[in-house]
Amino acid sequence: MSHRLTEEERHFFSRVRDAVRANPFSEERQAINRGIAGFYGGGEEGEPLARTIGELATRMAQLNKVGRGRLTGYGDGDRELLKYAYLFDLFHRHMDDFDAHILAQVAEGPRALPVPFAGEVLHSLASSGFSREEALRFFALSFQVRRAFYFIDRGLPGHSPSMVALREDLWNNVFTSDINLYESWLVSRMEDFSTLLLGETGSGKGSAAQAIGRSGFIPFDPGTKSFAESFTASFVSVNLSQFSETLVESELFGHTKGAFTGAAKDHEGLFGTCSPHGAIFLDEIGEVSPGLQIKLLKVLEERTYSPVGSRGEKRFSGRIIAATNRPSEELISQGRMREDLFYRLCSDLIVMPSLRTRLKETPDELQALVAFTVTRILGKPAPPLAAMVTATIRKDPGQEYPWPGNVRELAQCVRRILLKRRYTTHAPSPAPDMPDFAQPMANGQLTATELLQAYCHHLWTQCHNIGEVARKTGLDRRTAKKHIDGFLERE
């Protein structure tokens, strides 16, 4: 039996389709919600999304009641509209179930947990006329959508214009600007879209990278009644400035047994352990040597790499997200990053706003961020404590404080105020500890080379940043690394 939607039904369901396709963090989506909510029932009263969900559920129930609910009874155009309607309805009916599974999976870690409500969802989709393949695919896509919203919305709070724009950018990074384009063509091709995050230290680049890395498409396995892997295992990160030149390649690419002194067994490396459904986050990409940059460029262009000490090649199938706290023009002009690597990395370039910018745009952002941090610390909202912390900050260090450490500094500020009811921005300077090489130096027991090696290593243990060691010693980066490695070899 063949069915057709009425013009009025087609108009309504077209709006639902547009809502599904739109970026949930965009003004376009909010306008669509308001439009659907006002379609019937008189105006804009109530929360628009809730009115949209309620109106859609009523309409779907009416279609099923008169035997017009199955997709198979419609032509392509109407079937497409109803497909989106069913997905929208099902997604929002099980939103709390998705959130509960996210929390359970975060607590569990790398072992993929069974999904207790999967059978109900798949049965509902099959009853509505979806094929088994479609049902499995759309269930996995629905979970991906909810994960992305969850980690973007909860991991990067704030209502300043720059944060609203950031969340919209991150969503587009995961699903493109058209989720229909993503689902039809790009869902299995996102490895080709690398991302470069720019922003000051402490501005939230790690949270943004995690939101992207935990939001990849992961197929559902009906045999195990779980997703193919845990999204917690799909994101790995490394701060490249923490390793010396001899160690960073092994950390990234792995090594074979006997590749160098101390390589007692094969080591997989982060590229080897990163999931094809996930991403690897390379923080402080501007601190690596030109030689390593060439090897990273090969991974980006050819998707292959070789472990240290091996002539064989392995394939990397995940996405690459990189970050630096240096402006993009400085990276190129000062030779910190090869131009070809920069342009290959920035399929998407996302700039993290500083806390100064956010507070200048929206002074009330401070109150929202303090409340968010207090809730995270305590595990539940505590408005009186959040109000006390906010009032303390506004008094000292004050509204004009520039927050050089950004949201990371603010989080520690909240903790200190909870402990001491005050926040001093400059810690007292203790008497400096004498480095281990001071006495041998005073006794004339070190050669000039040994002294320079010991000094470079001493600085590196304080900041774990090769670039900072080079700046303080007046050496170039390669020479600074050579002296650090020389000290480690002597030890």
QUIWOPE-V569141 format. One record per helix or strand of 3 or more residues. SS is the DSSP state (H for helix, E for strand). FROM is the first residue (numbers start at 1). TO is the last residue. If there is no record, write none. Layout:
ss={SS,SS}
from={FROM,FROM}
to={TO,TO}
This chain:
ss={H,H,H,H,H,H,H,H,H,H,H,E,H,H,E,H,H,H,E,H,H,E,H,H,E,H,H,H,H,H,H,H,H}
from={7,27,48,71,76,95,118,132,161,179,190,195,205,231,235,240,245,270,279,285,290,319,328,339,348,355,365,383,406,437,448,466,477}
to={21,37,65,73,93,108,127,155,175,186,192,198,213,233,239,242,253,273,283,287,302,324,333,345,351,361,378,398,420,442,463,473,490}
